[in-house]
Amino acid sequence: MNVKASIEIINTRQLREEMPRVVQSVRKGKRFLVLHRSRPAFELGPAGPASVPLPPLTEDPVFGWEGVGASEDGLRAADHDRVLYGA
């Protein structure tokens, strides 16, 4: 198996224990080869053009819904997004 130097090799135990670090690294473009019982099982990498394409917004049933009204906690939509998604 030809493993590129830019791919970090970890095992499933490390993946479980270091999941937050792995997710942050993948979001920054790093790739991982995950070993299970000392054998390559799968690779993790950033989502890209090879990912499942999203359907057009017009096909999303939620897209056409009306707004649910103003927030009662005084926060803006961006504030809620930051809490929900860490963005």
Secondary structure as the mmCIF struct_conf table of DSSP 4:
data_model
#
loop_
_struct_conf.conf_type_id
_struct_conf.id
_struct_conf.beg_label_comp_id
_struct_conf.beg_label_asym_id
_struct_conf.beg_label_seq_id
_struct_conf.end_label_comp_id
_struct_conf.end_label_asym_id
_struct_conf.end_label_seq_id
TURN_TY1_P TURN_TY1_P1 ALA A 5 SER A 6
STRN STRN1 ILE A 7 ASN A 11
HELX_RH_AL_P HELX_RH_AL_P1 THR A 12 GLU A 17
TURN_TY1_P TURN_TY1_P2 GLU A 18 GLU A 18
HELX_RH_AL_P HELX_RH_AL_P2 MET A 19 ARG A 27
TURN_TY1_P TURN_TY1_P3 LYS A 28 GLY A 29
STRN STRN2 ARG A 31 HIS A 36
TURN_TY1_P TURN_TY1_P4 ARG A 37 SER A 38
STRN STRN3 ARG A 39 LEU A 44
TURN_TY1_P TURN_TY1_P5 PRO A 49 ALA A 50
BEND BEND1 SER A 51 SER A 51
HELX_LH_PP_P HELX_LH_PP_P1 VAL A 52 PRO A 56
HELX_RH_3T_P HELX_RH_3T_P1 LEU A 57 GLU A 59
TURN_TY1_P TURN_TY1_P6 PRO A 61 GLY A 64
HELX_LH_PP_P HELX_LH_PP_P2 TRP A 65 GLY A 67
BEND BEND2 GLU A 72 GLY A 74
HELX_RH_AL_P HELX_RH_AL_P3 ALA A 77 TYR A 85
#
